[in-house]
Amino acid sequence: MSKVRILAIDDDQFFRKLYEGIMLSEGFFIKTVDNGKEGKDLLKKEAFDIVMVDMVMPDWDGIRTIEEIRKISPKQNIIMVTNSTDLETAVEAMKSGASEYILKPINSDQLLDTIRRLINRDQILLEHSKLVEESVENFEILSTYKKCLDILSINDYDKLIDALVEAMSDETGAQKGLFWYMENSGKGEWKVLGKVSVTDMKNARLPVNYALWKNSVNDGAPFLWPSDGMGSLFVPVLNGENNSVVIQLYCKRGKRRFNERDIKTTAILSQSSETALKNAEKIRALEDSSIIDDNLRIYTFALFSHYIKKQFNIAARYRRPFSIVYLNIHNIKELTSSFGTDAVKEGIGRLVGRIMNVIRGSDIMSMKGEGEFFILLSETDYFGSIMAIKRIEDGIIGSKFISDGETSMLINLLITSVSYLKDGSNIDSLLTTAVQRTEALNESLFHRLDLPEKGLWESIEAIMSLDNESLSRENELSRARGIASVGGYPDFSNDFYADLCELFVDDVLSRPYLRGALFIGVDTVSPGTKLCKKIAAVNNLATRVFVIGKKGKGEWNIPNITPVYMKEKESPLNMIFFLNEETGYVFLGKKGKGKKVQSFHTSDLYLVEKLISRLRDHYLLQWI
């Protein structure tokens, strides 16, 4: 056997020297280059048994390098080398043509075992190739060899199951075939997988003399059962520690017997089938355990970051919006201390399950740390993210608690969102803003006044019940914690409120392209007011305008204003709720003596968002 030739492509000199030491100590020939292009050029001039490609390199990364090598050498053995934190990319590389993969840090024994396995496979394929050239049954063997290559090209486990049965049935003339599978080899039960008719599934049975049949399976070679060939041809494919696979072929066309040629053909196919199944199992295991969190069935943060990078590319190229929802269990340590890890995991799992039921199938949810979750909302702007948070909050009602059967504690779940460009133009700034916003959220007046469980009018009543001393104290707290200030003016007049309403309307009309929502409280909703006529004169407003009050006279005929009629027992209130992609503001005023009003105002964004959300629910509005 000639000396094994290895080409290693890695931009890191340390690993190039490491590979040289390992290969030379085994008597292998090795050349190293520091980039994919140079490696491709070298492959045009020289032949190598195996090419090792590092996943992360400048210019051509590992996947690009593999694709370029496949263009000039489709059958080249390629070992992809990747970091243990980059397993999602490893899956992509396996699908794009890598023969095997190994993880850094390099284990020399594992690397050499991988190389020997590929060399042995090449020897088998070489022997098959010689057999093709020498056999008088040239056409049939060529067909078998092609099926081997077809099998090796399939990485999807479910598709591979049916492909193996079909390939062996075609080559032997079997009209029926079953894929027998057993987990935990020797300990589990055999079951049939793949596309099988109801009748065949009902009639699927292993031989009565199971022990003798199992001995034949353990021998690893195809065998006839019974031995006269009129029964079934069994082809062992896998017989490892984890799983066992046997393909059963029966009902040969023309009521003929299976023969020695069928045994030899399926023996060839079984070798390729074993390699293909192991590769497919490896990819499936990577996708199941490395990409998705086993406990909560959501994506890991490493893959989430990968998706965000893709989303940034799409957003930058096509100007498409996206948002990120950040969820933080603020009292996770207290919950764990009180109930223990298992109870907390169960409660969080229930909570996450509820969330997964209400978000879209295209949304990506991940867990970063203890009690920290992110949801990527593609094609979603700032206002869409607010609606998503509302759906989440509605969906988790009744599940925000941890219990041990005797006592329970509420989960203090804080939810905020950030949107591309509005809150940041890169990943770090967006995620940092999300975390900072959650910290501010917990200090918001919305929580300090205990409003989360209150409806619209209960919340307004709680706010308006604050006296001047309380307002001053809340303002000092807000400023000290870096939150938007709050304030009140006991001597505002009704005329001032009218001027304030006109000021906000003018701002909306001066920038008709800016998306937003403006809610204005009036005594009587009528299309004939000065304010309504002013808004009606402008077309194509991106900001939705709502006028809220008792129903007045006149037929409503202003398309860019939505009238909202108060319920019978509700009293008109001077109020302005304003929200757009730049700012948020709330003004509340109630009449005092004479023309005076008592008032409250704030630009606390979280309080603004929540009050608008409650107003929307109370009056069943489609506000954006």
N, C-alpha and C positions, 0 to 999 in steps of 0.2 A: 504494500500500500504506500503510495507517494505521501510526502510530507503535507500535512494539512496547512492550507494557506488562509491567513486571517487578515482582514483589513479593518482597522478601528478608526472611526471618525468621531473625534471629540475635541472641542475647543479648549479644554482644560489640560494643560501639560502634565499635571499630576496624574490624571487618569490614563493619559497616553503612556507614560512611563510605567504605571501599574500594570496595564495590559501587556506591555512588552515583557515585563518580568514574569508574569504568569504564563504567557504563551511559550516563551523561550525555555522556561524550566520544564515544560511538557514536550519539548522538541518540535513545537509548531513554528512555522514561518509566519512572521507578522510585519505588516507595514502600518504606519499611523499617519493620519493627516488631521488638520485642525478645522476643516470646514467641508460642507457637503458638496460644493461644486468641485473642489479638488478631488474628493473621493470619487465622484462620478467620472471625471476625466481619467483617473487612474484605472477605473473599471473598464473603460474603453480600450485600454492598452494591455491590461493584465487580468488574468482570471483568479478569482478568490473563492474558496469554499464557503466562507462565512464573512458577512460584513456586520460589524457592530456600529450602531448609530446612536449617539447621544440625543436625548429628546430636546433639550434646550440649548440652542446655539444661535449666534447672530446670523443675519442674512437668511440662510436656509435653516429652518428649524428641523427637528427630526422627521416630522410628517412630510414636509416638503422634500427632504432628502430621500426618504423612502419612495415617494412618488416618482422622483426623477430617476432613481435607480431602476425602478420597475419598468420605466420606458425603454431602457437599453438592455435590461436583463430580467425578464418577467419571472424566471424561476429561481432567482438568486435567494439564497438563505440569508435572512436579515434578523439580527437580534437587536431589539430596541432597548436602550438603557434609560431608565427614568428614575426620578426621585419618588420616594414612598408617598409624598404628599401630592403627587401629580397623576393619580391613578385614573382619573377621568380621561386625561390625555392619552394614557396608556391604552384605554379601550379604543379610542379613535385610531391610534397607531396600529393596533392589531387588525382593525377593520380595513385600514388602508393598505395592508400588505405585509406587516411584520410577521415573521415566522414564529418568533418567541419574544419574551421580554424578561428582563431581570431588573431588580431594584437596587439603587444606591442606598447605603454603602455596599460596595461590591464584596460578595462572598465568593472567594476563588473556587471553592469546591462546587458551589451551585453553578457558577459560570462554566466550569469545565464539563460538568454533567450535561448542561444544556448544549454545549458544542458537540459532545460525543453523541447525544441523542440525534442531533441534526445530521451529523456525519453518517450515523448508522441508517437513518432514514434515506439518505442519498444513496447509500450502498444498495439498499433494498430496491429503490427506484431504478438504480443502474442495472441491477440484476433483472428487474422486470423489463427494462428496455432491451437488454440482450435477448431475453426470452421472446420479446416481440419480433426481433429481427430473425431469430432462428426458427420460430414456430411456423408450422404449415397452416395453422389456423390464424393467419396474420390478421385478418379483418376483425375477427371476434376479440382477439387479445387487444388490438388497438382500441376497440370499443370499451373494453374493460379499463384500459389505461386512461382513456379520456374520462370515464366515469370517476376514476380515482382523483383526477385533477378537479373535476366538477365538485366532488365531495369536499375536497380540501379548501375550496373557495367559499364554502358556506360557513358563516359564523353565527347565524341565528339558530339557537338550539332547537326550537320548535320546528322550524323549516327543515333542519337537518334530519330530524327523526323520520319524516315522510320521505325525504330524498334518499336516505339509506335503504329503506324498504323498497322503494321504487327501483333504485339502481340494481339491487340484488335480484329483484323479481324479473327485471328486463333481461339480465345476463343469464339467468337460469331457466327462464320460461315459466316461472311460478305465477299462478294467477292470483294468489293470495299471500299476504305476508303480515306478520305481527312483530311489533317492537316491544320486547319484554324488558322491563326495567325494575331494578331492586335497589332501594337506598340502603345504606349501612350493610354492605355486602355480607351475606351470611346471617344477618339478624332481622332484616326486614321481610316484607312480602313482595312477591313478584306481581307487577301490574302491567297492563297494556297501555301504551301511550300512542299518540298520533291519530290520524284520521282512520277510523275503523267503523264499518257499518254496524248497526245495532245487532244484526244476526251474528256477524263474526265475533263481536264482543261477547255476546251471550254464549257462543260455543267455544270461546277461547279457554283452553285447559292445558296444563302441563302434563307430561306423562305420569301414569299411575305410579310407576316405579321411580319415584322422584330421586331417591338417593343415588341410584345407578346413573340416572340422567345427569344429576349434578356433578358426578365424577367426570363425566364426559365433557361437561361445560368447563370444569376446572382445568382440563387438559389444554384448553385454549384453541383447538383446531376445529373446523367445521366437521359435523358428523351427521349421519343418517339415523333416523329413529322412526320406526324400526329399521334395522340394517338392510332390509330388502329394497329400500328406496321408494316404496309406494306410499310411505307416510310423509314425514316432514324432514326438511334439511334445516338443522339448527346451526347458526353461525355465532359463536361467542365473539363479542366485540370488545367489551370492557369486563375486567374481572379484578378490580382494584380494591383498596381498603374502603373506599367511600361508596362507590356505586358499581353495579354489575349490569351489563346489557347483553342480551341475546336476541338475535333476529331469527324468527321462525318463518320458513318458506314452505308452502304446500300447494296442492292442486296444480301440478305441472301440466302445461298445455298438452292436449292429445292423450291424456291419461298415461303419460309416459313416466318412467322412473327417473329420479335424480341419479346422476352418475359421477364418475371420478372427475370429469371435466368441470361439473358444477361445484364440486368440493374445492378444486384448485382455483377456480375463478373467484369464489366467495372468500377464499383465504387471502387472495390478493386484495380484494375490496375491503376486507375486515381490517387490514393494516392501515389503510388510508382512513377508514371509518373511525378507528381508535384515535388517530391523531386529530381528526376533525372534531370528534366529540370532546376530547380534552381541551382543545382550543375554545370550543363553544362554551363548555362548562366554566373555563377560566374567565371568559368575557362576561358570562352571566353572573359569576360570583363577584367580579369587580363591580358590575353595575348594581348588584343587590347590596353588597356590604360596604363598598367604598363610596358610592355616590349617595346612597340613601341611608338615613339614620335608622338603625334596626328597631329601636324602641318606639319612635314616634312616626316612622315611615315618611319622613320629610328629608329634603336635601341637606347635605352637610354644607357648612359655610364655604369650604374650599370650592365646591362646585358652584355654589351661589355666586361667588366672586367671578368665576369663569363666565357665568351667564350675564352678569352685569357688564363685563367687558364687551361681550357681544352686543348687548343692548346699547352701550355707549356708541359703538361703531355704527349701528343702525340709526340711532338718534342724530349723530353728527352728519351722516351721509344723506339721510332722507328727511331730516328735520321732523322726526317722529317723537311724540312725547312718551315719557315713562315716569313712574313714581315708585317710591319704596315706602312701605309701611313698616314701622319699627314697633315691636311689642316688648315691654319689659315688665316682668313680675317683680314689683318693687319690694315685696316682703318675702322673697324666696328663702332667705336665710332664716327668718323667723318661722316660716312654714316647715322647713326641714328640721329645725331644732325642736319644734313642737310635735311633729307627726312622724318624722323619720323619712329616709330616702324613698322607700318603697311606696308609701302612701302618697308622697308628693309626686312621684313619677306617674302613678295611676291617675291622680287628679289632673296633672298637666296633660297627660295623654288624652283624657276625656275632653279637656279644653281644646287641644290642638285638633282633635277629631271634629269638633263642632266647627272650628274655623275652616278646616279643609272642606267641609260640606257647603260653605257659603261663598268661598272664593271661586274664581273662574278656573276652568281646567288649564288655561294658559298661564295662570299665575304660579310663580315659583316661591315656595316657602322653605326657609332654612332655619337652623338653630346655630347660633354663634357660640354662646356660652351658657352658663347656668341661668335659666330664666330669661334668656335673650333670644328673640326671634325676628327675622326679617321676611318680608313678602315683596317680591318684585312684581309690579303691575305694569305690564307692557301696554303700549298704546293708551296710556292713562295720564291725564294732566292733573293739576292740583285739585280741581273740583271733583274729578273722578275719584281721586284718592280719598276725599272726604266722604263720598258716597260709599266707597269700599269699607272705610272704617265704620260707618253707620251699619252696614250689613253685618260686619263682624260683631259689633256690639249687640245687635239684635239676635244674632245667631248663638251667642254664648250665654244668653240669659238663662239662669238656673244652673249653670255649670261652673261658676267662678267660686269654687270652694274646695277645701281639702278636708277630708273626714276620716276618722279611724273607727267609725261606727258608734262612738259615744259622744265625742265632741267634734266641732267643725270650726273652720276659720276661713274667712273670705280671702280670695286671691286678689291682691291689689294690682290689677293689670292696667298699665299705662300704655296708651296707643297713640302714636303720632305718625305723620307722614312727611316726606320731602319729595320734591319734584325736580326733575332735570331742568337746568338753567335757572328756574326760579330760586332754588335753594343751593345750587352748586353746579359747577360744570365739570367736575371730576369725581371719581369714586370716593376718595378720602374726604372731600369737603361735604359730599352728600351724607355719608355715614356719620361723620362728626356732627353735622347739623342735626341729624335725626336723634342722636344720643343727647345732645345739649337741649333739644326741644323737649325731650321726655323729662329731663331734670327740671326744666322750667314748668312743664305741665303739672307736676306734683305740687308746685308752689303757686299755681294759678288760683285766682279768686274762685274759680269754678269748684275747686276742691276745698278751699279754705271756708267757703260758705256751705259746704256739704250739699252741692247741687246735683251730683250724679244720679241720685235716685228720684229727683223731683221733675215734674213736668214743666211745661212752658210757664203757665201763670203762677205756679208755686215758686219757680225760680225767680220770676220778676218780683213777686211779693217779697221774697227773702232779700233781694237786692235793694228794693225800695224801702225796706224797713230799717236799713242802716241809718244811724244818725250821723251828724257831722263829725263827732268825735271818732266814731267807728270808721268812717270814710278816711279820715286823716290817718288813723292807725294803719288801715289797709294800704293806703298809698305809701306810707313809709316802709312797710313790709315789702311791697312790690318793688320799690326802687332799690332797697337793700339787696334784693335777690335778683336784680337785673331783669325784672319783668315790667311790661308796660304799665304806666301809672293809671290810677283810678282817681276819680274826683266827683264832686257834686257841688251844685250851686243853688242854694235855697231861694235866691232872689231872681232867678231867671224869669223873664216874662214870656207870655205866649207869642209876642211879636218876635222875640229872639228865636223861638222854636221855628217859626215860619221862615225866618232868614236862614237858619241852619239847614232846613230842608232844601231851600233854594240853592244854597251853597253846594250841597251834595249833588243835586240834580245838574247844576252847571258843570261840575267836575265830570260827571258821567257823559254829558252831552259834548264836552270838549274833547273827549277821547272815546268816540263811539266804537272803536276797534277793540277796546280792552274788555275781556270777559269778566263778569262779576255779577253780583246780585245786590239790589238795593230795595229795602223794605221801609216804607214810610207809613206811620200811623196817623190817621185823620179821624175827625168826628164822624163825617159822612162821606162815603165813597160816591163821587159824582164826576162824570166826564167833563163837566163844564167849569171846573176850577182852573185857576190860572196855572197851577203847577202841571195839571194833566194836559192842558192845551200846549204848554211849552214842550213837554216830552213828546206829544203826538206829532209835533212838527218835524221831528227827526226820524228818518227811516234807518233800518238795518243796525239797530243798537245791539252790540255784543253783550251788554249788561242787561239782565232781566230786571224789570222794575215792577214792584208790587205795592199796591195801595191798600191799607188794611183799616177797616172801620165799619160802621153801620151802613146798610144799604140805603143809598139816596135815590133821588128821582132821575129819570132819564135812562134811555137804552145805552148800554155800554158799547162803544164803537171805536175804541183805541186799541189797535192790535199789539202795540209794543208796551202796553201796561196791563198787568193782570190784576183785576179787582179781587180782593179777599174780604168776604163779608163776615163780620164777627157774629158769634152765636148770641142768642137772645139774652142770656144772663151776663154776658161779657161787657165791660165798660170800655169805651174808647180810651186810648192812651197815647200820649205824645211819645213816639219812639222812632228811632232810626237804627236799622241794622244794615251795615254796609260791609261787603267783603269782595275783594278782587285779588288778583295775583300779586299785588304789591302791599296791601294793607287790609286791616279789619278795624271796625269801629262800631260801638254801641252807644246810643243815647237813650235814656229813659226819663220821662218826666211826667209828674202827675200834678194836677191843678191844686194850688194852695188858695189862700184868700185873695179875692179880687182877681187881678190878671196875673198873679205870680204862680210859678210852678216850682215844685221840688224836683231836683233832677240828679241823675247819675250818668257818668260817661266813662268809657275806658277803651283802650286799644289793645287790651289783653287778647291776643289772637285766639287762644284756645277757648276762652269764654265766648268770644264772638262766634266761633265756629259751632260751639255746642248750643248756644241760644238759637242760632239760625236753624240748626238741625231739629231742635224741639219745635220751633215755629212751623217748619215744613211738615213735621209729623202731625202736629195739632190740626192744621188746616188741610192736610193731604195735598201738598203742593209739589209740583215738579219744578224745582226752583233753578235748575241749571242744565 
